[in-house]
Amino acid sequence: MARKNDQKPKQEEPIEKQLWKAADKLRKNIDAAGYKHIVLGLIFLKYISDAFDELYGKLMAGVGDYAGADAEDKDEYEAENVFFVPETARWSYLLTKAKQPDIGKTVDVAMDAIEKENASLRDVLPKVYARGNLDPTNLGGLIDLIGNIALGHAKARSADVLGHVFEYFLGEFALAEGKKGGQFYTPRSVVELLVEMLEPYKGRVLDPCCGSGGMFVQSEKFVADHQGKVNDISIFGQESNQTTWRLAKMNLAIRHIDSSQVKWNNEGSFLNDAHKDLKADYVIANPPFNDSDWSGDLLRKDGRWQHGTPPTGNANYAWIQHFLYHLNPNGQAGFVLAKGALTSKSSGEGDIRKQLIEARLVDCIVNLPAKLFLNTQIPACLWFLSRHKTNGKFRNRADEILFIDARNLGHLINRRTREFSADDVGAMADTYHKWRNPSGGYGDIKGFCNSASIERVRELDYVLTPGRYVGLPDEEDDFDFKERFTQLKAEFEAQLKEEMRLNVLIAENLAKVKL
């Protein structure tokens, strides 16, 4: 009989999972959408307070370059890209107040004080802690909990720990919110796939619908992981939802990523393009699927529609042309889109797709499995566009398109959600790299990938569904009738609105003729 001390010790859960479980218990009756800002705001506050304390200690010691420095001088912190934290907003101060009944008000005041001292955080931090739905005892518990993140050996790398926890919590809140949560969060494995395939080592990266900033974080992480220079990348973004934009600003700040060019406006990228003159090296994005409320009726003659005017009832081909408009002559784009865009012929979409293909802009199409996205059951795919498929950086592939069908990859993390493993991401990225590199050693794999000629795409009437090229049957079982009905209804309403407008114009002109 085995002795107790011979038994294999139980493996301890990672710190981020332990924290999530503990924080979720403190949530009580607050819904995940509201609780998200409470918890993530505190994690951010802990991060900037830790960074401040570290530099504060060096300034107080006054050794070497810090000799004669004033630890309370804001300029000292700005010089080292560290946020200045006023005394009553420092984590050590909040810990002393954590058990008091007015702790919520104390945290709100702290957030306000930090914004006043740091211009880049103006209107970014949540001030929701004094609201009646948050019990002071639970808030104090959260402060104690988050205060333990960087204890012991982890303290020296607390920024890394806190950044990882912030990212993990973003994903968990998105899962907890379900369909609503997916609006601000693109699943991490999908972002990793886009970034690993595009390889944005250097240049300008644009995401005009950036959500909580995951594309930017992963781009910077990619460069760091591949021993490049993070400062060689500059990021540009835009987000129409202000609370989501705030998450993006915090998500980037916690990693020292310059977010000065990540803009918010409630009109959105089509009506109010915050980066009108930008020509980027890379566009990485996950725009809203089949968006019918994109103000297309106001943009019929917009200069971005170089390959055809997109329908007012669906923004898919408006997004594609918006991305292309922002690419420089050698630029590349990788983005998520509803799978219907690969075959649709309604309202001129088929003609636009034909023009994109004949202009040699489509580089690669990836069919994604179901259940990857939290906010929709609409089947999805990835598009990769290249402005210059003969530019010499890679081989000349102007008359080819690579098709990858990943419907059988990924694994379920719960009954409703699937994600790619690192091996899955590697298999797809390696296939793309082998295909476009001169000595890559690419070969077609039946049921997975195929390099099709433009002539073959013409024969299939410009349909871009990967299954048709790799030898798999088309998927019909993942069609979402409710989503499609909503889309068709929006298209019909937009068409009816346009007809009514024309009828009014005709009536007005007839009245003028009679006069």
Beta strands, then each sheet from edge to edge (+ up, - down):
strand 1: 203-207
strand 2: 233-239
strand 3: 262-264
strand 4: 280-285
strand 5: 327-338
strand 6: 362-367
strand 7: 380-386
strand 8: 400-405
strand 9: 411-412
strand 10: 418-419
strand 11: 449-453
sheet 1: 3+ 2+ 1+ 4+ 5+ 7- 6+ 8+ 11-
sheet 2: 9+ 10-
end
